[in-house]
Amino acid sequence: MDQAIEQYLAANAGEAQALLERLCRQPSIAAQGVGIDAMAALVEGLLGEAGFATRRLLADGAPPAIFAELKGRSPYTLLLYNHYDVQPAEPLELWHSPAFEPTVRDGKLFARGSSDNKGEIAARLAAIRALRVAYGELPIGIKWIIEGEEEIGSPHFAAIAEPYAELLKADGCLWEGSGFAANGQPELLLGTKGLLYVQLDVACLSGDAHSGNAPILPSAAWRLVQALATLRSPEGRVLIPGFYDAVRPPSAAALAALADQPDTTEQLRETYGVGQFVDALSGQALRERQAFSPTCNIAGLGSGYTGEGSKTVLPARAMAKIDFRLVPDQDPDAILAALRAHLDAQGYADIAISTFGACEAVVTPIDDPFVRRIATIAAGYNGQPPVITPLIGGTLPLLSALRRFVGLPGLCAPGNPVYWANGMHAPDEHIRLADLDEAVRFNCHMFQALGA
């Protein structure tokens, strides 16, 4: 970066932190409908203060998505995506400071939403302000959409993206960003897995019964457990017929990208508190399994009595929540149909299936020109080659709508103040303030380089 930007950042070192604290003080819990309208107004106001022309993109039943546009010196246009909603803060008693009162301890800022995803909004805003003050304009055009439902699966994003597809068109898209590896290498993430989230319900009696009747009455708990056992082998292979039929094998370039990554096996063991991973995986094999394997995960179970002490009861009903993480070319609708057919074939036609989320995997190929350009820019930031992850285990439901209706190549670049122990979605969510400063600097560098 040149001297004008360096001088501005030095003179305004606390700007990004002040923006982030302002954002985090406003609750915006999508799952509970808390503070969403006020948060949308705050975001729109901050974008307007930064020089953007703003408008609200609306869909029936959805909170407003804030769209903003600011022309730049170059005709090159970049679309940025973020979200202003956050996860619920509960359990509140596990926070060491109130979730919506930003608090700094040991060089870290603690608040719900600080890392997911308000920290990146603050970093991008601070970088844009710096460039405009230093040069009087942006080096590139920026379009920015910030929605309010990501934490509940972006259920209305497709209804927004389809009618406003022309408005959202750009030369490339940056999703929620990534950060830097522990050794300083920039991290690029090129795709997310798909998702099918279902709930299985079974009812065997009109109400719970005395467990002394277990010899003669059916148990919903046992019936559900036995049905679940047909879905997955003890070794982790999904047993639903046809589940793997459409799986696209990883490309040689994707495998090579994982081979170039630093080994974080020990760091991950410490983070998750495990002695060893499934099948004693480590190194390259661990990274490949994490990136390229579809899953069938039991996310929650409920049946009978779960309070303290004992209660001799035979449960009338049982429930399981299951998420399937899907890899490229797996169709969530096809997986849902296969699940229904499998349960029926196994004699469990009485188990009801409710669907709470479904979307495809979205991956930008490593050899895409936009990926190559951002990778070159990232390497030029601090002289270290980027760590490229072709596919992460999480899901961004909005990406399938962006890809389908807008058709943009996209990725996550390291303009987000995140690191491996941010505590996203957990009590004491936080960012390191040094990472926030780094994110601002990288965004300035990247926007300038895209306009060169």
C-alpha positions in Angstrom: 0.0 0.0 0.0 1.2 3.5 -0.7 1.9 6.3 1.8 -1.5 8.0 1.6 -3.3 4.9 2.8 -0.7 4.1 5.5 -1.0 7.7 6.9 -4.8 7.5 7.0 -4.8 4.1 8.7 -2.2 5.3 11.3 -4.2 8.5 12.0 -7.5 6.6 12.3 -6.4 3.4 13.9 -9.5 2.9 16.0 -12.1 3.5 13.3 -12.8 -0.2 12.5 -13.2 -1.0 16.2 -15.6 1.9 16.7 -17.7 0.7 13.8 -17.7 -2.8 15.1 -18.7 -1.8 18.6 -21.5 0.3 17.1 -22.8 -2.7 15.1 -22.5 -5.2 18.0 -24.4 -3.0 20.4 -27.5 -3.5 18.3 -28.9 -7.0 18.8 -30.1 -8.6 15.5 -31.2 -12.2 16.3 -32.9 -13.6 13.2 -34.1 -16.8 15.0 -36.0 -14.7 17.6 -36.9 -11.7 15.5 -35.0 -9.4 17.9 -33.7 -6.0 16.7 -33.7 -6.9 13.0 -35.4 -3.7 11.7 -33.2 -1.5 13.8 -30.1 -3.3 12.6 -31.2 -3.0 9.0 -31.6 0.8 9.5 -28.1 1.0 11.2 -26.4 -0.8 8.3 -28.2 1.3 5.7 -27.1 4.4 7.6 -23.5 3.4 7.8 -23.3 2.6 4.1 -24.8 6.0 3.3 -22.3 7.7 5.5 -19.5 5.9 3.6 -20.8 7.3 0.3 -23.0 4.5 -1.0 -26.3 4.9 -2.7 -28.6 2.4 -0.9 -31.9 0.7 -1.4 -33.8 -2.1 0.3 -34.4 -5.3 -1.5 -37.6 -6.9 -0.3 -39.3 -10.3 -0.5 -42.5 -11.4 1.2 -41.9 -12.5 4.8 -38.2 -11.4 4.8 -36.4 -8.7 6.6 -34.9 -6.1 4.2 -31.7 -6.9 2.5 -29.7 -3.7 2.2 -28.1 -3.1 -1.3 -25.5 -0.4 -1.8 -23.5 0.7 -4.8 -20.6 3.1 -5.2 -18.9 3.7 -8.5 -15.1 3.7 -8.8 -12.3 4.9 -11.0 -12.1 1.6 -12.8 -15.1 0.0 -14.6 -14.3 -3.3 -12.7 -17.1 -4.0 -10.3 -17.0 -6.3 -7.3 -20.0 -7.7 -5.4 -19.6 -8.0 -1.7 -21.9 -10.2 0.5 -22.4 -10.1 4.2 -25.2 -10.6 6.7 -26.3 -8.4 9.7 -28.1 -11.0 11.7 -26.5 -13.1 14.5 -27.1 -16.3 16.4 -29.0 -16.2 19.7 -26.7 -15.4 22.6 -27.9 -18.1 25.0 -26.8 -19.5 27.3 -26.2 -16.0 28.7 -24.7 -17.3 31.9 -21.7 -18.6 30.1 -20.6 -15.1 28.8 -18.0 -13.3 30.8 -19.4 -10.0 29.7 -22.9 -9.1 28.3 -23.3 -10.4 24.7 -24.4 -7.1 23.3 -22.1 -4.9 25.3 -18.8 -5.0 23.3 -16.0 -5.5 25.8 -12.2 -5.5 25.2 -10.1 -8.0 27.2 -6.5 -9.0 26.5 -6.5 -7.5 23.0 -9.8 -9.1 22.1 -13.2 -7.6 21.5 -16.0 -9.8 22.9 -19.6 -9.5 21.6 -22.2 -11.6 19.7 -21.7 -11.1 16.0 -18.1 -9.7 16.4 -16.7 -12.5 14.2 -19.8 -13.7 12.5 -20.3 -11.4 10.6 -20.2 -7.8 11.8 -16.4 -7.8 12.1 -16.1 -8.1 8.3 -18.7 -5.4 7.7 -16.6 -3.0 9.9 -13.4 -4.0 8.2 -14.7 -3.5 4.7 -16.4 -0.2 5.7 -13.1 1.1 7.3 -11.1 0.2 4.2 -13.6 1.9 1.8 -13.6 5.0 4.0 -9.7 5.0 3.9 -9.5 4.7 0.1 -12.1 7.4 -0.5 -10.4 9.9 1.9 -7.0 9.1 0.5 -7.9 9.3 -3.2 -11.3 11.0 -3.4 -12.8 7.8 -5.0 -12.6 4.1 -5.0 -10.2 2.2 -7.3 -13.1 -0.1 -8.4 -16.9 -0.1 -8.3 -18.4 -1.9 -5.4 -21.9 -3.4 -5.0 -22.7 -4.7 -1.6 -25.6 -6.8 -0.4 -26.1 -7.3 3.4 -29.0 -9.6 4.4 -30.7 -10.4 7.6 -31.5 -14.1 7.6 -28.2 -16.0 7.0 -28.2 -17.5 10.5 -31.6 -19.2 9.8 -30.6 -20.5 6.4 -31.3 -17.5 4.1 -34.8 -18.8 3.4 -35.8 -15.8 1.3 -32.5 -15.0 -0.5 -33.5 -16.7 -3.7 -36.7 -14.6 -3.7 -34.5 -11.6 -3.5 -31.7 -12.7 -5.9 -34.1 -13.7 -8.8 -35.9 -10.4 -9.4 -32.8 -8.3 -8.6 -30.3 -10.4 -10.6 -29.4 -7.6 -13.0 -28.8 -5.2 -10.1 -26.4 -7.7 -8.5 -24.3 -8.5 -11.6 -20.6 -7.8 -11.3 -17.2 -9.1 -12.4 -16.7 -11.2 -9.3 -18.1 -11.8 -5.9 -16.5 -12.0 -2.4 -18.6 -14.0 0.1 -18.1 -13.8 3.8 -14.3 -13.6 4.1 -11.6 -15.8 5.5 -8.5 -14.8 7.5 -4.8 -15.7 7.7 -3.2 -19.0 8.8 -1.1 -19.0 12.0 2.0 -18.7 9.9 0.6 -15.6 8.1 -0.4 -17.2 4.8 -3.6 -15.7 3.4 -6.5 -18.2 3.2 -8.8 -18.5 0.3 -12.0 -20.6 0.5 -13.6 -21.6 -2.9 -16.8 -23.4 -2.0 -19.2 -24.7 0.6 -21.0 -28.0 0.9 -24.6 -28.4 0.3 -27.2 -29.2 3.0 -30.3 -31.2 3.6 -31.6 -30.7 7.1 -34.5 -32.9 8.2 -36.4 -33.9 11.3 -37.6 -37.5 11.8 -40.7 -38.0 14.0 -42.3 -41.2 15.2 -45.3 -41.7 17.4 -46.2 -45.1 18.8 -48.7 -44.3 21.6 -51.3 -41.7 22.4 -49.2 -40.7 25.4 -46.2 -41.8 27.5 -46.8 -45.0 29.4 -45.4 -46.7 32.6 -42.2 -48.5 31.7 -43.7 -51.6 33.3 -45.7 -51.9 30.1 -42.5 -52.3 27.9 -43.2 -56.1 27.3 -46.4 -55.3 25.5 -46.2 -51.7 24.2 -44.1 -50.4 21.4 -41.4 -47.8 22.3 -41.0 -44.8 20.0 -37.5 -44.3 21.3 -36.3 -47.8 20.3 -38.1 -47.6 17.0 -36.3 -44.4 16.1 -32.9 -45.6 17.3 -33.3 -48.7 15.2 -34.3 -46.7 12.2 -31.3 -44.4 12.6 -29.0 -47.4 12.8 -30.0 -48.2 9.2 -28.8 -44.9 7.9 -25.1 -45.1 8.7 -22.5 -47.8 9.3 -20.3 -47.7 12.5 -17.5 -46.8 10.2 -19.4 -43.7 9.0 -20.5 -44.7 5.5 -24.0 -43.6 4.7 -26.2 -46.7 3.9 -29.0 -45.0 1.9 -29.0 -46.6 -1.5 -27.8 -44.1 -4.2 -26.4 -41.7 -1.7 -23.0 -41.6 -3.3 -24.1 -42.1 -7.0 -23.7 -38.4 -8.0 -20.7 -37.6 -5.9 -18.1 -35.7 -8.1 -14.5 -36.9 -7.3 -12.1 -34.0 -6.4 -10.0 -32.7 -9.2 -6.2 -33.1 -9.3 -5.9 -29.4 -8.7 -8.1 -29.5 -5.6 -6.1 -32.4 -4.2 -2.9 -30.5 -4.9 -4.2 -27.4 -3.1 -4.9 -29.5 0.0 -1.4 -31.0 -0.2 0.1 -27.6 -0.1 -1.7 -26.6 3.2 0.1 -26.6 6.5 -0.7 -29.5 8.8 -3.0 -28.4 11.6 -3.8 -31.8 13.0 -2.4 -31.0 16.5 -4.1 -27.6 16.6 -7.4 -29.2 15.7 -7.0 -31.9 18.3 -6.4 -29.2 20.9 -9.4 -27.2 19.7 -11.9 -30.1 19.9 -10.3 -31.9 22.8 -10.0 -35.3 21.1 -7.3 -37.9 21.4 -7.6 -38.8 17.7 -9.9 -38.2 14.8 -12.2 -40.8 13.1 -10.1 -43.7 11.6 -7.0 -42.1 13.3 -6.8 -39.6 10.4 -4.2 -36.9 10.3 -2.4 -34.6 7.8 -3.4 -34.8 4.2 -5.9 -37.7 4.7 -7.7 -35.7 7.4 -8.0 -32.6 5.2 -9.3 -34.7 2.2 -11.9 -36.4 4.4 -13.1 -33.1 5.8 -13.3 -31.4 2.4 -14.7 -34.0 0.1 -16.8 -36.5 2.2 -20.6 -36.1 2.4 -22.1 -36.8 5.8 -25.1 -37.9 7.7 -25.0 -36.3 11.1 -27.4 -36.6 14.0 -27.7 -33.0 15.2 -30.2 -33.7 18.0 -32.3 -36.4 19.7 -35.4 -36.1 21.9 -37.6 -38.7 23.6 -39.0 -39.6 27.0 -37.7 -38.1 30.2 -34.4 -36.2 30.1 -34.5 -34.3 33.5 -32.5 -35.0 36.6 -33.0 -38.3 38.5 -35.2 -41.1 37.3 -38.6 -41.4 35.8 -39.7 -44.9 34.7 -41.5 -44.0 31.5 -42.0 -45.6 28.1 -41.9 -42.8 25.5 -44.8 -42.3 23.1 -42.9 -40.1 20.7 -39.3 -39.7 19.6 -37.6 -37.1 17.3 -34.2 -36.8 15.6 -32.7 -33.9 13.7 -30.3 -34.9 10.9 -28.2 -32.8 8.7 -26.6 -34.1 5.5 -23.6 -32.2 4.2 -23.5 -32.7 0.5 -20.6 -32.4 -2.0 -20.7 -31.2 -5.6 -23.4 -32.8 -7.9 -25.4 -34.3 -5.0 -29.0 -33.0 -5.3 -30.7 -32.4 -1.9 -34.1 -33.2 -3.4 -32.8 -36.5 -4.7 -31.2 -37.3 -1.3 -34.5 -36.5 0.4 -36.4 -38.9 -1.9 -33.8 -41.6 -1.3 -34.1 -41.2 2.4 -37.9 -41.6 2.2 -37.5 -44.6 0.0 -34.9 -46.2 2.3 -37.0 -45.8 5.4 -40.1 -47.2 3.6 -38.0 -50.2 2.4 -36.7 -50.9 5.9 -40.2 -50.9 7.3 -40.3 -47.4 8.7 -43.0 -45.8 6.6 -44.6 -44.5 9.8 -41.6 -42.2 10.5 -42.5 -38.7 9.3 -39.9 -36.5 7.6 -39.9 -32.7 7.9 -37.5 -30.6 5.9 -35.9 -27.4 7.4 -33.3 -26.6 4.8 -32.0 -27.7 1.4 -29.3 -26.3 -0.9 -26.6 -27.5 -3.3 -22.9 -27.3 -2.9 -21.3 -24.4 -4.6 -17.6 -24.4 -5.7 -15.6 -22.1 -7.8 -12.9 -24.0 -9.7 -9.3 -23.3 -8.8 -8.5 -22.5 -12.4 -11.2 -19.8 -12.7 -9.6 -16.5 -13.7 -11.2 -14.7 -10.7 -9.6 -17.2 -8.3 -6.2 -16.8 -10.0 -6.5 -13.1 -9.8 -7.4 -13.0 -6.1 -4.7 -15.6 -5.4 -2.1 -13.4 -7.0 -3.3 -10.4 -5.1 -3.2 -12.3 -1.8 0.3 -13.5 -2.5 1.4 -9.9 -3.2 0.1 -8.7 0.2 2.8 -10.2 2.4 4.9 -12.3 0.0 3.4 -15.6 1.2 1.5 -17.9 -1.2 -2.2 -18.3 -0.2 -3.6 -21.4 1.4 -6.4 -22.5 -0.9 -9.3 -24.7 0.4 -11.5 -26.0 -2.4 -14.4 -26.9 -0.2 -15.3 -26.3 3.5 -17.7 -28.4 5.6 -20.1 -25.5 6.3 -22.9 -24.3 4.1 -23.9 -20.8 2.8 -27.4 -21.4 1.5 -27.4 -18.1 -0.4 -24.6 -19.2 -2.7 -26.8 -21.5 -4.7 -29.2 -18.6 -5.4 -26.3 -16.3 -6.3 -24.9 -18.9 -8.7 -28.3 -19.8 -10.2 -29.6 -16.3 -10.8 -26.5 -14.0 -10.9 -23.9 -16.5 -12.2 -20.9 -14.9 -10.5 -17.6 -16.6 -9.7 -16.9 -16.1 -6.0 -14.8 -17.0 -3.1 -13.8 -16.0 0.5 -10.7 -13.8 0.7 -8.9 -12.9 3.9 -10.6 -9.6 4.7 -12.4 -10.9 7.7 -11.0 -10.7 11.3 -11.4 -14.4 12.0 -9.1 -17.1 13.4 -9.6 -20.7 14.5 -10.7 -19.9 18.1 -13.2 -17.0 17.5 -16.1 -18.9 19.3 -18.6 -18.3 16.5 -22.1 -19.2 17.6 -20.8 -19.8 21.1 -20.6 -17.8 24.4 -17.7 -15.3 24.4 -17.6 -14.9 20.7 -14.8 -12.5 19.9 -12.2 -11.2 17.5 -8.5 -10.3 18.1 -8.2 -6.5 17.4 -4.9 -7.1 15.6 -6.8 -9.3 13.2 -9.3 -6.5 12.6 -6.5 -4.1 11.7 -5.0 -6.7 9.4 -8.4 -7.2 7.7 -8.7 -3.5 7.0 -5.2 -3.4 5.5 -5.8 -6.4 3.3 -9.1 -5.0 2.0 -7.3 -1.8 1.1 -4.6 -3.7 -0.7 -7.1 -6.0 -2.5 -9.4 -3.2 -3.7 -6.5 -1.2 -5.0 -5.0 -4.2 -6.8 -8.3 -5.1 -8.5 -8.4 -1.5 -9.9 -4.8 -1.6 -11.2 
